[in-house]
Amino acid sequence: MRDGNRVYLAAITGRHTLWVKNIQADPHVRIRLTGGTYAGKARPIGPDDPMYEAARERFCGVVHPFDYVENMFHRKGLPSRRKIAELHRAWFEGGIPLVVELATGA
């Protein structure tokens, strides 16, 4: 989820996620978003990080139209805003949340 010059991600399979291992080896990344591909620097964020709550709110609190389709693949029953928020919260809290700070001018 993009928030200004920051992008919040969650590696839902945790420390075994290969792209997380790539970030640990080299935090300089390129990320494709609506509007283009941007350079940035990525890092994991934990509950003690000042950015954690803002990241959690942005990742879990915003619902987009595609999230309803996504929810149908991961949860039983009809999707709802509540179910989507619960799913995203489980991914965020059970996985590894990360922030990508986009290069200035992105």
C-alpha positions as a Markdown table, in Angstrom:
| # | Residue | x | y | z |
|---|---|---|---|---|
| 1 | Met | 0.0 | 0.0 | 0.0 |
| 2 | Arg | 1.4 | 3.3 | -1.0 |
| 3 | Asp | 1.4 | 6.3 | 1.4 |
| 4 | Gly | 3.2 | 9.2 | -0.2 |
| 5 | Asn | 6.9 | 8.3 | -0.6 |
| 6 | Arg | 6.4 | 5.1 | 1.4 |
| 7 | Val | 5.1 | 1.7 | 0.4 |
| 8 | Tyr | 4.0 | -0.8 | 3.0 |
| 9 | Leu | 4.3 | -4.5 | 2.2 |
| 10 | Ala | 3.9 | -7.8 | 4.1 |
| 11 | Ala | 5.7 | -11.0 | 3.3 |
| 12 | Ile | 2.8 | -13.3 | 4.3 |
| 13 | Thr | 5.0 | -16.5 | 4.4 |
| 14 | Gly | 7.5 | -14.9 | 6.7 |
| 15 | Arg | 11.2 | -15.3 | 6.8 |
| 16 | His | 11.2 | -18.0 | 4.1 |
| 17 | Thr | 10.0 | -15.5 | 1.5 |
| 18 | Leu | 12.8 | -15.3 | -1.1 |
| 19 | Trp | 12.2 | -11.6 | -1.9 |
| 20 | Val | 12.7 | -10.8 | 1.8 |
| 21 | Lys | 16.0 | -12.6 | 1.7 |
| 22 | Asn | 16.9 | -10.5 | -1.4 |
| 23 | Ile | 16.1 | -7.4 | 0.6 |
| 24 | Gln | 18.1 | -8.5 | 3.5 |
| 25 | Ala | 21.1 | -9.0 | 1.2 |
| 26 | Asp | 20.6 | -5.7 | -0.7 |
| 27 | Pro | 17.9 | -3.2 | 0.5 |
| 28 | His | 18.0 | -1.2 | -2.6 |
| 29 | Val | 15.0 | -2.1 | -4.6 |
| 30 | Arg | 12.9 | -1.2 | -7.7 |
| 31 | Ile | 9.1 | -1.5 | -7.2 |
| 32 | Arg | 6.5 | -1.3 | -9.9 |
| 33 | Leu | 3.4 | 0.7 | -8.9 |
| 34 | Thr | 0.6 | 2.4 | -10.7 |
| 35 | Gly | 2.3 | 5.2 | -12.6 |
| 36 | Gly | 5.7 | 3.6 | -13.1 |
| 37 | Thr | 8.7 | 1.8 | -11.6 |
| 38 | Tyr | 10.4 | 3.5 | -8.6 |
| 39 | Ala | 13.7 | 3.1 | -6.8 |
| 40 | Gly | 13.7 | 2.8 | -3.1 |
| 41 | Lys | 15.2 | 1.3 | 0.0 |
| 42 | Ala | 13.4 | -1.5 | 1.9 |
| 43 | Arg | 13.5 | -2.7 | 5.4 |
| 44 | Pro | 11.5 | -4.8 | 7.8 |
| 45 | Ile | 9.5 | -3.0 | 10.5 |
| 46 | Gly | 8.6 | -4.5 | 13.9 |
| 47 | Pro | 6.1 | -3.5 | 16.6 |
| 48 | Asp | 8.8 | -1.3 | 18.3 |
| 49 | Asp | 9.4 | 0.7 | 15.1 |
| 50 | Pro | 7.7 | 4.2 | 15.1 |
| 51 | Met | 6.3 | 3.5 | 11.6 |
| 52 | Tyr | 4.7 | 0.2 | 12.6 |
| 53 | Glu | 1.2 | 1.5 | 13.6 |
| 54 | Ala | 0.9 | 3.8 | 10.6 |
| 55 | Ala | 2.0 | 0.9 | 8.3 |
| 56 | Arg | -0.5 | -1.5 | 10.0 |
| 57 | Glu | -3.4 | 1.0 | 9.6 |
| 58 | Arg | -2.6 | 1.7 | 6.0 |
| 59 | Phe | -2.1 | -2.0 | 5.1 |
| 60 | Cys | -5.1 | -3.3 | 7.1 |
| 61 | Gly | -7.5 | -0.3 | 7.1 |
| 62 | Val | -7.8 | 0.5 | 3.4 |
| 63 | Val | -10.0 | -1.7 | 1.2 |
| 64 | His | -9.7 | -1.6 | -2.6 |
| 65 | Pro | -12.1 | -3.3 | -5.1 |
| 66 | Phe | -9.7 | -6.1 | -5.9 |
| 67 | Asp | -9.5 | -7.0 | -2.2 |
| 68 | Tyr | -13.0 | -8.5 | -2.5 |
| 69 | Val | -11.8 | -10.9 | -5.2 |
| 70 | Glu | -8.7 | -11.7 | -3.2 |
| 71 | Asn | -10.8 | -12.4 | -0.1 |
| 72 | Met | -12.9 | -15.0 | -2.0 |
| 73 | Phe | -9.7 | -17.0 | -2.6 |
| 74 | His | -8.7 | -17.0 | 1.0 |
| 75 | Arg | -11.9 | -16.9 | 3.1 |
| 76 | Lys | -15.2 | -18.8 | 3.0 |
| 77 | Gly | -18.4 | -17.0 | 2.4 |
| 78 | Leu | -19.1 | -13.6 | 0.8 |
| 79 | Pro | -16.4 | -11.0 | 1.2 |
| 80 | Ser | -17.0 | -8.0 | 3.4 |
| 81 | Arg | -14.9 | -5.0 | 4.6 |
| 82 | Arg | -14.6 | -6.7 | 8.0 |
| 83 | Lys | -13.3 | -10.0 | 6.5 |
| 84 | Ile | -10.9 | -8.2 | 4.3 |
| 85 | Ala | -9.5 | -6.2 | 7.2 |
| 86 | Glu | -9.2 | -9.4 | 9.3 |
| 87 | Leu | -7.3 | -11.1 | 6.4 |
| 88 | His | -4.9 | -8.3 | 5.9 |
| 89 | Arg | -4.3 | -7.9 | 9.6 |
| 90 | Ala | -3.5 | -11.7 | 9.8 |
| 91 | Trp | -1.0 | -11.3 | 6.9 |
| 92 | Phe | 0.5 | -8.2 | 8.4 |
| 93 | Glu | 0.9 | -9.5 | 12.0 |
| 94 | Gly | 1.7 | -13.1 | 11.0 |
| 95 | Gly | 4.2 | -12.2 | 8.3 |
| 96 | Ile | 7.0 | -9.7 | 8.0 |
| 97 | Pro | 5.9 | -6.1 | 7.4 |
| 98 | Leu | 8.3 | -4.0 | 5.4 |
| 99 | Val | 8.5 | -0.4 | 4.3 |
| 100 | Val | 10.0 | 0.8 | 1.1 |
| 101 | Glu | 11.1 | 4.4 | 1.3 |
| 102 | Leu | 10.9 | 5.7 | -2.3 |
| 103 | Ala | 13.8 | 7.8 | -3.7 |
| 104 | Thr | 13.1 | 11.5 | -3.5 |
| 105 | Gly | 11.0 | 12.8 | -6.4 |
| 106 | Ala | 9.1 | 9.4 | -6.8 |
